[in-house]
Amino acid sequence: MPHKTFVTHLECSYSGETYEADRIHGLSREGKPLLVRYDLDALGAELDRETLSARSGGLWKYLEFLPVRRGENIISLGEELTPLVALPDLQAGPGRLLVKDEGRLPTGSFKARGLALAVSMAKELGIRSVAMPTNGNAGAALAAYASRARIESWVFCPDDTPEINVRETALQGAKVWRVNGLINDCGRLVEEGRETMGWFDFSTLKEPYRIEGKKTMGLELAEQLGWELPDVILYPTGGGTGLIGMWKAFAELRELGWVSAKLPRMVAVQSTGCAPMVRAFEAGLEHAEPWEGAATVAAGIRVPGAVGDFLILRAVRESGGFAVAVSDESILAARDRAASESGFLMCPEGAATLAAYLQEVGGGRIRPDESAVLFNCATGLKYPMPGAEARLDCKVPLDIDALQQA
Ligand SMILES: *Cc1c(COP(=O)(O)O)cnc(C)c1O
């Protein structure tokens, strides 16, 4: 189906230098991420909130806000609108606590948003082979969308990536390699092999379109909340694509006059075992030094250095938010509470946002009367869970004593 598109150009997020749309681009000449720019006046004249709200479905309903020019290049696996689930028993006061449950997306994580867009654009631009470093979910999403687009995909992950991620990636058609290092080391391998192997580098923010896919989280959230954004958004921050993308969405919506001038405070949540953004935020720096010896149960946010560091820090500061680290113990405790008290199974990274919420409503940086949105970025089912070893012998009478002691 033909649709109107409003992309005017791309822009270096650091220098503002412009780049032609509809061409293959990686990073800018400055080595910084490129951002897609739209003619928002024309978009606003063509589309209003009511028309948009009358459309069903997930991220592809925001086509006018997206860069794909031709409908036949859209690669979709049935992306749905992800629900906002309330956690009333865990909220600290009258302010609502909501979780956007991204685990319902294809491949079970919000990486589907970014990769749906990036792969669709790769198809549109005629790219045949792509490679990426990943902590797991991005590789799985790349594999799925690339196979569907008939694009070859190569995936490199740390050898302690959750086993299910490595296997789903392989099963969905990528060539996946376990690497004895961290995601940055995997990224270096992609760079080394790029020229000889003819890969296009799909590393986080090294191509311009994953941000546009992740931007749809912000568009969806605004629409779901009746164009009234929450007071605070807590985002589990690795490469920061989602935080940067949502902040871009809010800026576009504000320019259109679809949301009020007061935007949410953006909170970048990291683990105490890998908190480069928190350290840079607290030191007042524009860029983050790489984190040495990164280690956390929340694999998705184990990112020692991010090419979009300054964009994360900029969004956090412009919004009046902050960056905060939570310990692995508090992450697992938050996962336990959400599951056992509210029946909501979170992934460790999602649980990190709950841990940060609980810590900060206690500590005062979030008030109990403020509304907060957390992100459960992947289905909790993808991650190792505590054992459950209770057994019964059915060859003998039911052991009532054992049951009652449980
Ligand atoms: C990728 C990922 C993150 C981090 O997302 P970014 O937008 O890259 O910061 C967090 N949690 C999970 C489960 C992920 O897969």
The ligand as an SDF file (V2000), in Angstrom:
LIG
                    3D

 15 15  0  0  0  0  0  0  0  0999 V2000
   18.9970   -4.2990   24.6990 C   0  0  0  0  0  0  0  0  0  0  0  0
   18.3830   -4.4800   25.9880 C   0  0  0  0  0  0  0  0  0  0  0  0
   18.3900   -3.4670   26.9440 C   0  0  0  0  0  0  0  0  0  0  0  0
   19.0510   -2.1350   26.7100 C   0  0  0  0  0  0  0  0  0  0  0  0
   18.3990   -1.3950   25.7190 O   0  0  0  0  0  0  0  0  0  0  0  0
   19.0880   -0.1520   25.0320 P   0  0  0  0  0  0  0  0  0  0  0  0
   17.9870    0.5800   24.3790 O   0  0  0  0  0  0  0  0  0  0  0  0
   20.1070   -0.6690   24.0920 O   0  0  0  0  0  0  0  0  0  0  0  0
   19.7410    0.6590   26.1290 O   0  0  0  0  0  0  0  0  0  0  0  0
   17.7680   -3.7130   28.1440 C   0  0  0  0  0  0  0  0  0  0  0  0
   17.1680   -4.8850   28.3960 N   0  0  0  0  0  0  0  0  0  0  0  0
   17.1180   -5.8720   27.4990 C   0  0  0  0  0  0  0  0  0  0  0  0
   16.4220   -7.1360   27.8550 C   0  0  0  0  0  0  0  0  0  0  0  0
   17.7100   -5.7230   26.2640 C   0  0  0  0  0  0  0  0  0  0  0  0
   17.6700   -6.7150   25.3780 O   0  0  0  0  0  0  0  0  0  0  0  0
  1  2  1  0
  2  3  1  0
  2 14  2  0
  3  4  1  0
  3 10  2  0
  4  5  1  0
  5  6  1  0
  6  7  2  0
  6  8  1  0
  6  9  1  0
 10 11  1  0
 11 12  2  0
 12 13  1  0
 12 14  1  0
 14 15  1  0
M  END
$$$$
